Amino acid sequence: MNLDELRAEIDRIDKDMMELFKKRMHVSFLIGQYKKEHQLPVLDLKRESELLEKRKQALHDDGLWPLYKEFIQEVMRLSKVNQQ
């Protein structure tokens, strides 16, 4: 593949990620509504810890894990902002 083809592939991936991000933010908003209705805190450290461990196991790539961990932690941070 040449550089233009690789960049086009990145563009396609970014578009897919954007659609998934929108879906995740919609669901996180609904979770936020549920938490407000049931007087639950937005922050759930146990859930976050469990999610990170599950994602680490599913990734199967110790070299990429530090980057993916940072990525998913940022997505979780944004989800919490969206819940409020």
PDB file of N, CA, C and O in Angstrom, chain B, residues numbered from 101:
ATOM      1  N   MET B 101       0.838  -1.187   0.000  1.00  0.00           N
ATOM      2  CA  MET B 101       0.000   0.000   0.000  1.00  0.00           C
ATOM      3  C   MET B 101       0.882   1.248   0.000  1.00  0.00           C
ATOM      4  O   MET B 101       1.953   1.273   0.606  1.00  0.00           O
ATOM      5  N   ASN B 102       0.413   2.266  -0.682  1.00  0.00           N
ATOM      6  CA  ASN B 102       1.158   3.520  -0.661  1.00  0.00           C
ATOM      7  C   ASN B 102       0.575   4.423   0.434  1.00  0.00           C
ATOM      8  O   ASN B 102      -0.415   4.080   1.081  1.00  0.00           O
ATOM      9  N   LEU B 103       1.206   5.569   0.620  1.00  0.00           N
ATOM     10  CA  LEU B 103       0.818   6.472   1.702  1.00  0.00           C
ATOM     11  C   LEU B 103      -0.626   6.962   1.551  1.00  0.00           C
ATOM     12  O   LEU B 103      -1.359   7.043   2.536  1.00  0.00           O
ATOM     13  N   ASP B 104      -1.029   7.284   0.340  1.00  0.00           N
ATOM     14  CA  ASP B 104      -2.399   7.751   0.127  1.00  0.00           C
ATOM     15  C   ASP B 104      -3.417   6.669   0.484  1.00  0.00           C
ATOM     16  O   ASP B 104      -4.456   6.967   1.074  1.00  0.00           O
ATOM     17  N   GLU B 105      -3.130   5.427   0.135  1.00  0.00           N
ATOM     18  CA  GLU B 105      -4.022   4.320   0.460  1.00  0.00           C
ATOM     19  C   GLU B 105      -4.085   4.089   1.974  1.00  0.00           C
ATOM     20  O   GLU B 105      -5.150   3.823   2.531  1.00  0.00           O
ATOM     21  N   LEU B 106      -2.941   4.195   2.614  1.00  0.00           N
ATOM     22  CA  LEU B 106      -2.912   4.036   4.072  1.00  0.00           C
ATOM     23  C   LEU B 106      -3.695   5.144   4.759  1.00  0.00           C
ATOM     24  O   LEU B 106      -4.430   4.892   5.715  1.00  0.00           O
ATOM     25  N   ARG B 107      -3.540   6.355   4.279  1.00  0.00           N
ATOM     26  CA  ARG B 107      -4.292   7.477   4.854  1.00  0.00           C
ATOM     27  C   ARG B 107      -5.794   7.325   4.612  1.00  0.00           C
ATOM     28  O   ARG B 107      -6.602   7.670   5.474  1.00  0.00           O
ATOM     29  N   ALA B 108      -6.158   6.817   3.462  1.00  0.00           N
ATOM     30  CA  ALA B 108      -7.573   6.565   3.178  1.00  0.00           C
ATOM     31  C   ALA B 108      -8.124   5.513   4.136  1.00  0.00           C
ATOM     32  O   ALA B 108      -9.264   5.613   4.590  1.00  0.00           O
ATOM     33  N   GLU B 109      -7.323   4.521   4.436  1.00  0.00           N
ATOM     34  CA  GLU B 109      -7.742   3.500   5.398  1.00  0.00           C
ATOM     35  C   GLU B 109      -7.915   4.103   6.790  1.00  0.00           C
ATOM     36  O   GLU B 109      -8.870   3.773   7.494  1.00  0.00           O
ATOM     37  N   ILE B 110      -7.001   4.980   7.189  1.00  0.00           N
ATOM     38  CA  ILE B 110      -7.135   5.683   8.476  1.00  0.00           C
ATOM     39  C   ILE B 110      -8.431   6.504   8.490  1.00  0.00           C
ATOM     40  O   ILE B 110      -9.139   6.533   9.496  1.00  0.00           O
ATOM     41  N   ASP B 111      -8.733   7.163   7.383  1.00  0.00           N
ATOM     42  CA  ASP B 111      -9.970   7.942   7.304  1.00  0.00           C
ATOM     43  C   ASP B 111     -11.196   7.056   7.495  1.00  0.00           C
ATOM     44  O   ASP B 111     -12.139   7.441   8.186  1.00  0.00           O
ATOM     45  N   ARG B 112     -11.187   5.868   6.882  1.00  0.00           N
ATOM     46  CA  ARG B 112     -12.312   4.940   7.042  1.00  0.00           C
ATOM     47  C   ARG B 112     -12.424   4.466   8.492  1.00  0.00           C
ATOM     48  O   ARG B 112     -13.523   4.385   9.041  1.00  0.00           O
ATOM     49  N   ILE B 113     -11.305   4.161   9.093  1.00  0.00           N
ATOM     50  CA  ILE B 113     -11.299   3.721  10.490  1.00  0.00           C
ATOM     51  C   ILE B 113     -11.803   4.842  11.386  1.00  0.00           C
ATOM     52  O   ILE B 113     -12.613   4.602  12.282  1.00  0.00           O
ATOM     53  N   ASP B 114     -11.330   6.071  11.154  1.00  0.00           N
ATOM     54  CA  ASP B 114     -11.778   7.212  11.960  1.00  0.00           C
ATOM     55  C   ASP B 114     -13.287   7.411  11.840  1.00  0.00           C
ATOM     56  O   ASP B 114     -13.948   7.738  12.825  1.00  0.00           O
ATOM     57  N   LYS B 115     -13.831   7.216  10.649  1.00  0.00           N
ATOM     58  CA  LYS B 115     -15.272   7.356  10.460  1.00  0.00           C
ATOM     59  C   LYS B 115     -16.013   6.290  11.274  1.00  0.00           C
ATOM     60  O   LYS B 115     -17.014   6.583  11.928  1.00  0.00           O
ATOM     61  N   ASP B 116     -15.514   5.057  11.227  1.00  0.00           N
ATOM     62  CA  ASP B 116     -16.134   3.979  12.005  1.00  0.00           C
ATOM     63  C   ASP B 116     -16.047   4.282  13.500  1.00  0.00           C
ATOM     64  O   ASP B 116     -17.010   4.079  14.239  1.00  0.00           O
ATOM     65  N   MET B 117     -14.893   4.765  13.934  1.00  0.00           N
ATOM     66  CA  MET B 117     -14.714   5.089  15.350  1.00  0.00           C
ATOM     67  C   MET B 117     -15.646   6.222  15.774  1.00  0.00           C
ATOM     68  O   MET B 117     -16.163   6.219  16.891  1.00  0.00           O
ATOM     69  N   MET B 118     -15.858   7.187  14.886  1.00  0.00           N
ATOM     70  CA  MET B 118     -16.754   8.288  15.213  1.00  0.00           C
ATOM     71  C   MET B 118     -18.174   7.772  15.423  1.00  0.00           C
ATOM     72  O   MET B 118     -18.851   8.198  16.358  1.00  0.00           O
ATOM     73  N   GLU B 119     -18.624   6.877  14.582  1.00  0.00           N
ATOM     74  CA  GLU B 119     -19.970   6.317  14.731  1.00  0.00           C
ATOM     75  C   GLU B 119     -20.077   5.529  16.041  1.00  0.00           C
ATOM     76  O   GLU B 119     -21.082   5.630  16.744  1.00  0.00           O
ATOM     77  N   LEU B 120     -19.066   4.759  16.363  1.00  0.00           N
ATOM     78  CA  LEU B 120     -19.065   4.017  17.622  1.00  0.00           C
ATOM     79  C   LEU B 120     -19.017   4.953  18.822  1.00  0.00           C
ATOM     80  O   LEU B 120     -19.662   4.701  19.839  1.00  0.00           O
ATOM     81  N   PHE B 121     -18.255   6.028  18.701  1.00  0.00           N
ATOM     82  CA  PHE B 121     -18.181   7.022  19.777  1.00  0.00           C
ATOM     83  C   PHE B 121     -19.559   7.640  20.022  1.00  0.00           C
ATOM     84  O   PHE B 121     -19.986   7.788  21.167  1.00  0.00           O
ATOM     85  N   LYS B 122     -20.245   7.994  18.946  1.00  0.00           N
ATOM     86  CA  LYS B 122     -21.577   8.572  19.085  1.00  0.00           C
ATOM     87  C   LYS B 122     -22.522   7.597  19.783  1.00  0.00           C
ATOM     88  O   LYS B 122     -23.307   7.997  20.643  1.00  0.00           O
ATOM     89  N   LYS B 123     -22.446   6.329  19.416  1.00  0.00           N
ATOM     90  CA  LYS B 123     -23.279   5.314  20.059  1.00  0.00           C
ATOM     91  C   LYS B 123     -22.940   5.189  21.541  1.00  0.00           C
ATOM     92  O   LYS B 123     -23.833   5.100  22.384  1.00  0.00           O
ATOM     93  N   ARG B 124     -21.648   5.182  21.850  1.00  0.00           N
ATOM     94  CA  ARG B 124     -21.230   5.056  23.250  1.00  0.00           C
ATOM     95  C   ARG B 124     -21.697   6.254  24.061  1.00  0.00           C
ATOM     96  O   ARG B 124     -22.161   6.093  25.190  1.00  0.00           O
ATOM     97  N   MET B 125     -21.581   7.446  23.505  1.00  0.00           N
ATOM     98  CA  MET B 125     -22.004   8.633  24.229  1.00  0.00           C
ATOM     99  C   MET B 125     -23.526   8.638  24.439  1.00  0.00           C
ATOM    100  O   MET B 125     -24.004   9.111  25.470  1.00  0.00           O
ATOM    101  N   HIS B 126     -24.271   8.127  23.487  1.00  0.00           N
ATOM    102  CA  HIS B 126     -25.722   8.033  23.659  1.00  0.00           C
ATOM    103  C   HIS B 126     -26.051   7.096  24.826  1.00  0.00           C
ATOM    104  O   HIS B 126     -26.868   7.425  25.686  1.00  0.00           O
ATOM    105  N   VAL B 127     -25.410   5.937  24.846  1.00  0.00           N
ATOM    106  CA  VAL B 127     -25.663   4.982  25.929  1.00  0.00           C
ATOM    107  C   VAL B 127     -25.182   5.546  27.260  1.00  0.00           C
ATOM    108  O   VAL B 127     -25.851   5.366  28.278  1.00  0.00           O
ATOM    109  N   SER B 128     -24.037   6.225  27.276  1.00  0.00           N
ATOM    110  CA  SER B 128     -23.556   6.806  28.538  1.00  0.00           C
ATOM    111  C   SER B 128     -24.511   7.879  29.037  1.00  0.00           C
ATOM    112  O   SER B 128     -24.694   8.030  30.245  1.00  0.00           O
ATOM    113  N   PHE B 129     -25.124   8.628  28.120  1.00  0.00           N
ATOM    114  CA  PHE B 129     -26.123   9.613  28.515  1.00  0.00           C
ATOM    115  C   PHE B 129     -27.316   8.921  29.185  1.00  0.00           C
ATOM    116  O   PHE B 129     -27.813   9.381  30.213  1.00  0.00           O
ATOM    117  N   LEU B 130     -27.763   7.820  28.597  1.00  0.00           N
ATOM    118  CA  LEU B 130     -28.880   7.065  29.178  1.00  0.00           C
ATOM    119  C   LEU B 130     -28.505   6.505  30.552  1.00  0.00           C
ATOM    120  O   LEU B 130     -29.327   6.488  31.468  1.00  0.00           O
ATOM    121  N   ILE B 131     -27.272   6.053  30.686  1.00  0.00           N
ATOM    122  CA  ILE B 131     -26.793   5.578  31.986  1.00  0.00           C
ATOM    123  C   ILE B 131     -26.811   6.718  32.995  1.00  0.00           C
ATOM    124  O   ILE B 131     -27.204   6.534  34.147  1.00  0.00           O
ATOM    125  N   GLY B 132     -26.384   7.893  32.554  1.00  0.00           N
ATOM    126  CA  GLY B 132     -26.405   9.064  33.425  1.00  0.00           C
ATOM    127  C   GLY B 132     -27.814   9.391  33.895  1.00  0.00           C
ATOM    128  O   GLY B 132     -28.023   9.727  35.061  1.00  0.00           O
ATOM    129  N   GLN B 133     -28.772   9.294  32.995  1.00  0.00           N
ATOM    130  CA  GLN B 133     -30.169   9.535  33.383  1.00  0.00           C
ATOM    131  C   GLN B 133     -30.621   8.515  34.432  1.00  0.00           C
ATOM    132  O   GLN B 133     -31.259   8.866  35.424  1.00  0.00           O
ATOM    133  N   TYR B 134     -30.280   7.257  34.193  1.00  0.00           N
ATOM    134  CA  TYR B 134     -30.649   6.202  35.140  1.00  0.00           C
ATOM    135  C   TYR B 134     -30.033   6.470  36.512  1.00  0.00           C
ATOM    136  O   TYR B 134     -30.703   6.358  37.539  1.00  0.00           O
ATOM    137  N   LYS B 135     -28.758   6.823  36.514  1.00  0.00           N
ATOM    138  CA  LYS B 135     -28.067   7.088  37.776  1.00  0.00           C
ATOM    139  C   LYS B 135     -28.702   8.262  38.517  1.00  0.00           C
ATOM    140  O   LYS B 135     -28.847   8.215  39.738  1.00  0.00           O
ATOM    141  N   LYS B 136     -29.079   9.307  37.794  1.00  0.00           N
ATOM    142  CA  LYS B 136     -29.740  10.452  38.436  1.00  0.00           C
ATOM    143  C   LYS B 136     -31.077  10.038  39.040  1.00  0.00           C
ATOM    144  O   LYS B 136     -31.397  10.405  40.171  1.00  0.00           O
ATOM    145  N   GLU B 137     -31.848   9.278  38.283  1.00  0.00           N
ATOM    146  CA  GLU B 137     -33.162   8.842  38.758  1.00  0.00           C
ATOM    147  C   GLU B 137     -33.061   7.960  40.007  1.00  0.00           C
ATOM    148  O   GLU B 137     -33.956   7.959  40.852  1.00  0.00           O
ATOM    149  N   HIS B 138     -31.962   7.213  40.108  1.00  0.00           N
ATOM    150  CA  HIS B 138     -31.792   6.282  41.219  1.00  0.00           C
ATOM    151  C   HIS B 138     -30.750   6.756  42.237  1.00  0.00           C
ATOM    152  O   HIS B 138     -30.270   5.976  43.059  1.00  0.00           O
ATOM    153  N   GLN B 139     -30.408   8.049  42.170  1.00  0.00           N
ATOM    154  CA  GLN B 139     -29.452   8.659  43.087  1.00  0.00           C
ATOM    155  C   GLN B 139     -28.154   7.843  43.213  1.00  0.00           C
ATOM    156  O   GLN B 139     -27.662   7.605  44.316  1.00  0.00           O
ATOM    157  N   LEU B 140     -27.620   7.429  42.077  1.00  0.00           N
ATOM    158  CA  LEU B 140     -26.361   6.694  42.041  1.00  0.00           C
ATOM    159  C   LEU B 140     -25.242   7.631  41.618  1.00  0.00           C
ATOM    160  O   LEU B 140     -25.476   8.550  40.833  1.00  0.00           O
ATOM    161  N   PRO B 141     -24.036   7.421  42.119  1.00  0.00           N
ATOM    162  CA  PRO B 141     -22.923   8.279  41.721  1.00  0.00           C
ATOM    163  C   PRO B 141     -22.485   7.991  40.287  1.00  0.00           C
ATOM    164  O   PRO B 141     -22.596   6.864  39.805  1.00  0.00           O
ATOM    165  N   VAL B 142     -21.991   9.013  39.627  1.00  0.00           N
ATOM    166  CA  VAL B 142     -21.459   8.836  38.278  1.00  0.00           C
ATOM    167  C   VAL B 142     -20.205   7.973  38.327  1.00  0.00           C
ATOM    168  O   VAL B 142     -20.027   7.091  37.486  1.00  0.00           O
ATOM    169  N   LEU B 143     -19.352   8.213  39.285  1.00  0.00           N
ATOM    170  CA  LEU B 143     -18.087   7.488  39.393  1.00  0.00           C
ATOM    171  C   LEU B 143     -18.310   6.118  40.017  1.00  0.00           C
ATOM    172  O   LEU B 143     -18.887   6.005  41.099  1.00  0.00           O
ATOM    173  N   ASP B 144     -17.848   5.078  39.327  1.00  0.00           N
ATOM    174  CA  ASP B 144     -17.923   3.702  39.811  1.00  0.00           C
ATOM    175  C   ASP B 144     -16.556   3.064  39.585  1.00  0.00           C
ATOM    176  O   ASP B 144     -16.319   2.426  38.559  1.00  0.00           O
ATOM    177  N   LEU B 145     -15.665   3.245  40.550  1.00  0.00           N
ATOM    178  CA  LEU B 145     -14.285   2.769  40.399  1.00  0.00           C
ATOM    179  C   LEU B 145     -14.194   1.260  40.224  1.00  0.00           C
ATOM    180  O   LEU B 145     -13.337   0.772  39.487  1.00  0.00           O
ATOM    181  N   LYS B 146     -15.072   0.516  40.897  1.00  0.00           N
ATOM    182  CA  LYS B 146     -15.057  -0.936  40.746  1.00  0.00           C
ATOM    183  C   LYS B 146     -15.371  -1.327  39.311  1.00  0.00           C
ATOM    184  O   LYS B 146     -14.695  -2.176  38.731  1.00  0.00           O
ATOM    185  N   ARG B 147     -16.381  -0.716  38.748  1.00  0.00           N
ATOM    186  CA  ARG B 147     -16.757  -0.988  37.358  1.00  0.00           C
ATOM    187  C   ARG B 147     -15.618  -0.626  36.405  1.00  0.00           C
ATOM    188  O   ARG B 147     -15.316  -1.376  35.477  1.00  0.00           O
ATOM    189  N   GLU B 148     -14.998   0.512  36.638  1.00  0.00           N
ATOM    190  CA  GLU B 148     -13.891   0.930  35.767  1.00  0.00           C
ATOM    191  C   GLU B 148     -12.733  -0.043  35.845  1.00  0.00           C
ATOM    192  O   GLU B 148     -12.143  -0.392  34.822  1.00  0.00           O
ATOM    193  N   SER B 149     -12.404  -0.481  37.040  1.00  0.00           N
ATOM    194  CA  SER B 149     -11.314  -1.438  37.223  1.00  0.00           C
ATOM    195  C   SER B 149     -11.623  -2.753  36.518  1.00  0.00           C
ATOM    196  O   SER B 149     -10.763  -3.319  35.844  1.00  0.00           O
ATOM    197  N   GLU B 150     -12.849  -3.236  36.675  1.00  0.00           N
ATOM    198  CA  GLU B 150     -13.263  -4.471  36.016  1.00  0.00           C
ATOM    199  C   GLU B 150     -13.226  -4.328  34.505  1.00  0.00           C
ATOM    200  O   GLU B 150     -12.776  -5.233  33.802  1.00  0.00           O
ATOM    201  N   LEU B 151     -13.699  -3.190  34.000  1.00  0.00           N
ATOM    202  CA  LEU B 151     -13.705  -2.949  32.561  1.00  0.00           C
ATOM    203  C   LEU B 151     -12.277  -2.940  32.011  1.00  0.00           C
ATOM    204  O   LEU B 151     -12.009  -3.541  30.970  1.00  0.00           O
ATOM    205  N   LEU B 152     -11.373  -2.267  32.699  1.00  0.00           N
ATOM    206  CA  LEU B 152      -9.982  -2.220  32.235  1.00  0.00           C
ATOM    207  C   LEU B 152      -9.374  -3.615  32.196  1.00  0.00           C
ATOM    208  O   LEU B 152      -8.663  -3.952  31.250  1.00  0.00           O
ATOM    209  N   GLU B 153      -9.640  -4.422  33.202  1.00  0.00           N
ATOM    210  CA  GLU B 153      -9.085  -5.782  33.231  1.00  0.00           C
ATOM    211  C   GLU B 153      -9.655  -6.616  32.088  1.00  0.00           C
ATOM    212  O   GLU B 153      -8.920  -7.357  31.435  1.00  0.00           O
ATOM    213  N   LYS B 154     -10.952  -6.501  31.842  1.00  0.00           N
ATOM    214  CA  LYS B 154     -11.570  -7.232  30.726  1.00  0.00           C
ATOM    215  C   LYS B 154     -10.979  -6.800  29.386  1.00  0.00           C
ATOM    216  O   LYS B 154     -10.702  -7.631  28.521  1.00  0.00           O
ATOM    217  N   ARG B 155     -10.792  -5.498  29.228  1.00  0.00           N
ATOM    218  CA  ARG B 155     -10.234  -5.002  27.961  1.00  0.00           C
ATOM    219  C   ARG B 155      -8.792  -5.459  27.773  1.00  0.00           C
ATOM    220  O   ARG B 155      -8.375  -5.780  26.659  1.00  0.00           O
ATOM    221  N   LYS B 156      -8.032  -5.488  28.867  1.00  0.00           N
ATOM    222  CA  LYS B 156      -6.640  -5.952  28.780  1.00  0.00           C
ATOM    223  C   LYS B 156      -6.594  -7.404  28.342  1.00  0.00           C
ATOM    224  O   LYS B 156      -5.786  -7.777  27.492  1.00  0.00           O
ATOM    225  N   GLN B 157      -7.457  -8.220  28.920  1.00  0.00           N
ATOM    226  CA  GLN B 157      -7.497  -9.632  28.553  1.00  0.00           C
ATOM    227  C   GLN B 157      -7.943  -9.810  27.098  1.00  0.00           C
ATOM    228  O   GLN B 157      -7.416 -10.669  26.391  1.00  0.00           O
ATOM    229  N   ALA B 158      -8.888  -9.020  26.657  1.00  0.00           N
ATOM    230  CA  ALA B 158      -9.410  -9.141  25.296  1.00  0.00           C
ATOM    231  C   ALA B 158      -8.419  -8.641  24.248  1.00  0.00           C
ATOM    232  O   ALA B 158      -8.418  -9.127  23.117  1.00  0.00           O
ATOM    233  N   LEU B 159      -7.587  -7.687  24.610  1.00  0.00           N
ATOM    234  CA  LEU B 159      -6.646  -7.098  23.653  1.00  0.00           C
ATOM    235  C   LEU B 159      -5.572  -8.097  23.226  1.00  0.00           C
ATOM    236  O   LEU B 159      -5.186  -8.126  22.057  1.00  0.00           O
ATOM    237  N   HIS B 160      -5.094  -8.901  24.146  1.00  0.00           N
ATOM    238  CA  HIS B 160      -4.049  -9.902  23.843  1.00  0.00           C
ATOM    239  C   HIS B 160      -2.799  -9.280  23.224  1.00  0.00           C
ATOM    240  O   HIS B 160      -2.182  -9.881  22.344  1.00  0.00           O
ATOM    241  N   ASP B 161      -2.424  -8.091  23.673  1.00  0.00           N
ATOM    242  CA  ASP B 161      -1.237  -7.438  23.119  1.00  0.00           C
ATOM    243  C   ASP B 161      -0.627  -6.546  24.193  1.00  0.00           C
ATOM    244  O   ASP B 161      -1.038  -5.399  24.369  1.00  0.00           O
ATOM    245  N   ASP B 162       0.350  -7.078  24.904  1.00  0.00           N
ATOM    246  CA  ASP B 162       0.972  -6.327  25.992  1.00  0.00           C
ATOM    247  C   ASP B 162       1.675  -5.064  25.506  1.00  0.00           C
ATOM    248  O   ASP B 162       1.784  -4.086  26.245  1.00  0.00           O
ATOM    249  N   GLY B 163       2.151  -5.086  24.265  1.00  0.00           N
ATOM    250  CA  GLY B 163       2.817  -3.907  23.721  1.00  0.00           C
ATOM    251  C   GLY B 163       1.856  -2.751  23.466  1.00  0.00           C
ATOM    252  O   GLY B 163       2.212  -1.587  23.654  1.00  0.00           O
ATOM    253  N   LEU B 164       0.638  -3.075  23.038  1.00  0.00           N
ATOM    254  CA  LEU B 164      -0.366  -2.039  22.765  1.00  0.00           C
ATOM    255  C   LEU B 164      -1.160  -1.650  24.004  1.00  0.00           C
ATOM    256  O   LEU B 164      -1.801  -0.600  24.028  1.00  0.00           O
ATOM    257  N   TRP B 165      -1.120  -2.501  25.041  1.00  0.00           N
ATOM    258  CA  TRP B 165      -1.950  -2.241  26.210  1.00  0.00           C
ATOM    259  C   TRP B 165      -1.781  -0.854  26.809  1.00  0.00           C
ATOM    260  O   TRP B 165      -2.794  -0.215  27.096  1.00  0.00           O
ATOM    261  N   PRO B 166      -0.557  -0.337  27.021  1.00  0.00           N
ATOM    262  CA  PRO B 166      -0.449   1.001  27.608  1.00  0.00           C
ATOM    263  C   PRO B 166      -1.166   2.073  26.781  1.00  0.00           C
ATOM    264  O   PRO B 166      -1.777   2.983  27.342  1.00  0.00           O
ATOM    265  N   LEU B 167      -1.094   1.969  25.470  1.00  0.00           N
ATOM    266  CA  LEU B 167      -1.769   2.945  24.606  1.00  0.00           C
ATOM    267  C   LEU B 167      -3.278   2.756  24.648  1.00  0.00           C
ATOM    268  O   LEU B 167      -4.029   3.726  24.744  1.00  0.00           O
ATOM    269  N   TYR B 168      -3.718   1.504  24.576  1.00  0.00           N
ATOM    270  CA  TYR B 168      -5.158   1.256  24.607  1.00  0.00           C
ATOM    271  C   TYR B 168      -5.749   1.623  25.960  1.00  0.00           C
ATOM    272  O   TYR B 168      -6.862   2.145  26.037  1.00  0.00           O
ATOM    273  N   LYS B 169      -5.005   1.351  27.024  1.00  0.00           N
ATOM    274  CA  LYS B 169      -5.482   1.718  28.361  1.00  0.00           C
ATOM    275  C   LYS B 169      -5.708   3.220  28.450  1.00  0.00           C
ATOM    276  O   LYS B 169      -6.727   3.671  28.971  1.00  0.00           O
ATOM    277  N   GLU B 170      -4.760   3.987  27.943  1.00  0.00           N
ATOM    278  CA  GLU B 170      -4.901   5.448  27.946  1.00  0.00           C
ATOM    279  C   GLU B 170      -6.119   5.872  27.111  1.00  0.00           C
ATOM    280  O   GLU B 170      -6.879   6.757  27.504  1.00  0.00           O
ATOM    281  N   PHE B 171      -6.284   5.230  25.967  1.00  0.00           N
ATOM    282  CA  PHE B 171      -7.415   5.528  25.086  1.00  0.00           C
ATOM    283  C   PHE B 171      -8.744   5.248  25.784  1.00  0.00           C
ATOM    284  O   PHE B 171      -9.630   6.103  25.794  1.00  0.00           O
ATOM    285  N   ILE B 172      -8.888   4.065  26.363  1.00  0.00           N
ATOM    286  CA  ILE B 172     -10.166   3.697  26.971  1.00  0.00           C
ATOM    287  C   ILE B 172     -10.421   4.509  28.237  1.00  0.00           C
ATOM    288  O   ILE B 172     -11.574   4.800  28.555  1.00  0.00           O
ATOM    289  N   GLN B 173      -9.376   4.878  28.962  1.00  0.00           N
ATOM    290  CA  GLN B 173      -9.563   5.733  30.135  1.00  0.00           C
ATOM    291  C   GLN B 173     -10.081   7.115  29.720  1.00  0.00           C
ATOM    292  O   GLN B 173     -10.903   7.708  30.419  1.00  0.00           O
ATOM    293  N   GLU B 174      -9.607   7.615  28.604  1.00  0.00           N
ATOM    294  CA  GLU B 174     -10.105   8.908  28.110  1.00  0.00           C
ATOM    295  C   GLU B 174     -11.563   8.776  27.659  1.00  0.00           C
ATOM    296  O   GLU B 174     -12.369   9.673  27.907  1.00  0.00           O
ATOM    297  N   VAL B 175     -11.899   7.686  27.010  1.00  0.00           N
ATOM    298  CA  VAL B 175     -13.283   7.458  26.608  1.00  0.00           C
ATOM    299  C   VAL B 175     -14.177   7.373  27.847  1.00  0.00           C
ATOM    300  O   VAL B 175     -15.278   7.923  27.853  1.00  0.00           O
ATOM    301  N   MET B 176     -13.717   6.695  28.883  1.00  0.00           N
ATOM    302  CA  MET B 176     -14.499   6.614  30.128  1.00  0.00           C
ATOM    303  C   MET B 176     -14.639   7.992  30.765  1.00  0.00           C
ATOM    304  O   MET B 176     -15.704   8.334  31.278  1.00  0.00           O
ATOM    305  N   ARG B 177     -13.574   8.780  30.736  1.00  0.00           N
ATOM    306  CA  ARG B 177     -13.642  10.139  31.295  1.00  0.00           C
ATOM    307  C   ARG B 177     -14.701  10.965  30.561  1.00  0.00           C
ATOM    308  O   ARG B 177     -15.510  11.655  31.181  1.00  0.00           O
ATOM    309  N   LEU B 178     -14.677  10.881  29.242  1.00  0.00           N
ATOM    310  CA  LEU B 178     -15.657  11.623  28.443  1.00  0.00           C
ATOM    311  C   LEU B 178     -17.065  11.099  28.678  1.00  0.00           C
ATOM    312  O   LEU B 178     -18.022  11.873  28.672  1.00  0.00           O
ATOM    313  N   SER B 179     -17.202   9.805  28.881  1.00  0.00           N
ATOM    314  CA  SER B 179     -18.514   9.230  29.183  1.00  0.00           C
ATOM    315  C   SER B 179     -19.065   9.771  30.490  1.00  0.00           C
ATOM    316  O   SER B 179     -20.260  10.042  30.599  1.00  0.00           O
ATOM    317  N   LYS B 180     -18.183   9.933  31.499  1.00  0.00           N
ATOM    318  CA  LYS B 180     -18.618  10.478  32.781  1.00  0.00           C
ATOM    319  C   LYS B 180     -19.045  11.938  32.623  1.00  0.00           C
ATOM    320  O   LYS B 180     -20.029  12.366  33.226  1.00  0.00           O
ATOM    321  N   VAL B 181     -18.320  12.690  31.827  1.00  0.00           N
ATOM    322  CA  VAL B 181     -18.706  14.079  31.558  1.00  0.00           C
ATOM    323  C   VAL B 181     -20.088  14.086  30.911  1.00  0.00           C
ATOM    324  O   VAL B 181     -20.947  14.889  31.272  1.00  0.00           O
ATOM    325  N   ASN B 182     -20.289  13.202  29.970  1.00  0.00           N
ATOM    326  CA  ASN B 182     -21.562  13.113  29.254  1.00  0.00           C
ATOM    327  C   ASN B 182     -22.701  12.675  30.176  1.00  0.00           C
ATOM    328  O   ASN B 182     -23.849  13.065  29.962  1.00  0.00           O
ATOM    329  N   GLN B 183     -22.404  11.880  31.185  1.00  0.00           N
ATOM    330  CA  GLN B 183     -23.419  11.425  32.137  1.00  0.00           C
ATOM    331  C   GLN B 183     -23.918  12.572  33.013  1.00  0.00           C
ATOM    332  O   GLN B 183     -25.056  12.547  33.483  1.00  0.00           O
ATOM    333  N   GLN B 184     -23.086  13.554  33.230  1.00  0.00           N
ATOM    334  CA  GLN B 184     -23.464  14.660  34.092  1.00  0.00           C
ATOM    335  C   GLN B 184     -24.243  15.654  33.290  1.00  0.00           C
ATOM    336  O   GLN B 184     -24.668  16.679  33.822  1.00  0.00           O
TER     337      GLN B 184
END
